[in-house]
Each structure stands twice: as C-alpha cells, then as structure tokens.
C-alpha cells in the first residue's frame, strides 16, 4: 500500500462517529505519520512509529483504537465485566496521560465509549469508583499505578484488544520497563491483540522491546526536516549562576511575553525558582513533588491564563500542550539532548512563532556539545544585556 494512498481524513474508512469528531476538531489533511500508519493500523496491523511530539501521533493511535472498538461491538447477550478494559494506553508521565485522555474524549464524543485515566498521585478510592462505574473501553495510565490495580485484583487486562506504548524511549529513561513487562504478562498474546509503539528516538533497547511485544509490525519513521521547529527563535546567553535570576526576572517583565514556561532539571531548583518568582509574578509550579490534584489545577490555571508563568521539570513538562506559550526559558540546560527538543517544542505550536531562551553558565556548558550534535546546529552564544547595573542581584 502506498503511503500516498490517503492524504485527508475524508479518504479514510472511518465510522460516522469518528468522522464527525474529526470534522468537529477541524482535522482535514493527514500529517505524514497519520498518512503512513493509519492505512495499516485501521486494517488491524501492529505498527512502530518514530516521530517527534506534535506530529499527530496521539490522534493516530486514538483513531486506531476507537475504530477497532466501534467495529467490534459486544453482542447484546455477551457479558461484560467491570475492570476489564478493551484498550490500554501507557504513557510515561501523568501530564501526558491526562492530555491523551483529553484528546480521547474529543474523539469519542459522538460514541458511547467509556474512557478513563489512572495515574499515580491520585486518590485510590476515587479511582476505584471510576473503574467500577461501568464497563471500561479505553484505559490510559502510567505503568506504576496500572500494575498496582492489577495486583489488587481490580483491573484485569486479559480482554485488551489494542495495546499502545507511547514515548517508549522515555519509558526506558525513567526506569518503567520492569513495570511494563509485568503489565504485558497480563495481556493476551501479541498474536491475539493489536499493538502500537511510538518513540521519538530508537535504540537497540527500544527495538528489542518492540519486536518482543509486537507481532510482525510495520515500521514508519518520520524524519523531521529539522529536529527543532523553525518557527522558534533560539537564543543562548552566557551568564554566571549568580546572574541567572536577575536575567530571568528581566525576561519575564518583557511586555512581549504572554505566557512562559521556565524549565529546570531538578525538583529542588523548580521549588527555589517558584519561591523566588511568586512574590513578583503570577506563577505556578509543576514537578514530581506536587500532588497530582494540584498539578492538574496548576496546569489548568496556566492554560486559562490565570497565571502566565509556569516553572517545571522535564517529567512534568512532557504533557503540556498549550498553544499560546510565547517563551520557553531553559534556566538550566537539560542533561538529555532530546529533552531540549521537547522543552522548546512547548512554544511555536499551532502555526505560531515562539522564543526559546537558554542560560549557559559554568554548570551548563558541558551539556552544549551533545545538544548541538543532537539538533545538528551550532548555537551562537551571546552576552546577556542587563537593563540595570545590579545584574548579579537575585
């Protein structure tokens, strides 16, 4: 089948409920990964997709799942049991899982499918109530909490028809593979389910897992023309550690800034930034130390514009899909080069332009060569121009 067979959603053999949802979302032309994978996955084939964030992969696997479930409805006399999902999507972070749920609700709005997101940090009793509310169709979650519920005998994965592993490279980095292996042992055999795996990068470990868990998958690689979005103006400034806070405050006071995400590598750095900025700016914080309920509330405040500065770690930053972020500021350069691509990809979304600003101090400089090699770009380092003479003040 040629990858040029389909170019628009209208070309695909979609059920009326899905096509109606797609039209309501104003989806028209297929992205490259959708055009290349959907013809196969809609025909129930397993697939491995390599694509960056923002390429339409979430809609790709959600449409595949929804179509599979709608085309195989339960017979009226066929008994269904609570806690038995028909599809399982695993994501590495709570925020990404919540974002997938949000997209899933949009795409199932004209059907009767029941979708649920289960992650760590949320109340067990409330989750149990949701699991037992009605027969479950699509379950989205982080590996640790899913295996918790399986071990408690509340979730049963032996009826899963479609299994999706999103951001497999990130799962490896975060040490989730043992949990995922336990989950896979509870699933039907790979010949008795459809399996899809997506990853921004592929190494030997990811490929070994893919070929162990998938059955005769097709492999689709969408090589980005540029690793980083050309609509993003990337700026790098040489600063001492002592100068960073003053530079950050000057940037955040710029009238051109509408919404900004400030990234730091560690939870303690995020907390310190938040404490320092909250006296002067409307700011929220996302890190692993913030309770899940608060994280959802803080992210919602940022999305609605109630606050316009968000301070986050990479783990928390993965699921942030906000179209009007004007600035991303790397207070510390990430240690994993691909995290830089993900960070700055929070701006310049949905056809907008964006600005990414990275601070390079004596503590960050050693991360630069790997970063430049990863994005195949040589960065121009500039001196930061302070508006006042008290540049070292924090």
ABEGO torsion letter per residue (X at the ends): XBAAABABAAABBBBAAAAAAAAAAGBBBBBAAAAAAAAAAAAGBBBBBBBBBGAGAAAAAAAAAAAAAAABBBBAABBBBBGBBABBBBBABAAAAAAAAAAAAAAAAABABBBBBBBBGBBAAAAAAAAAABBBABBBBBAAAAAAAAAAGABBAAABABBBBBGAAAAAAAGAAAAAAAAAAABBBAAABBBBBBBABBBAAAAAAAAAABBGBBBBBBBBABABBAABBBBBBBBBAAAAAAAAAAAAABAABABBBBBBABAAAAAAAAAAAAAABBBBBBBAABBAAAAAAAAAAAAAGABABBBBBAAAAAABBBAABABBBBABBBABAAAAAAAAAABGBGGBBBBBBBBBBAAAAAAAAAAAAAAGBBBBBBBBBBABABAABX
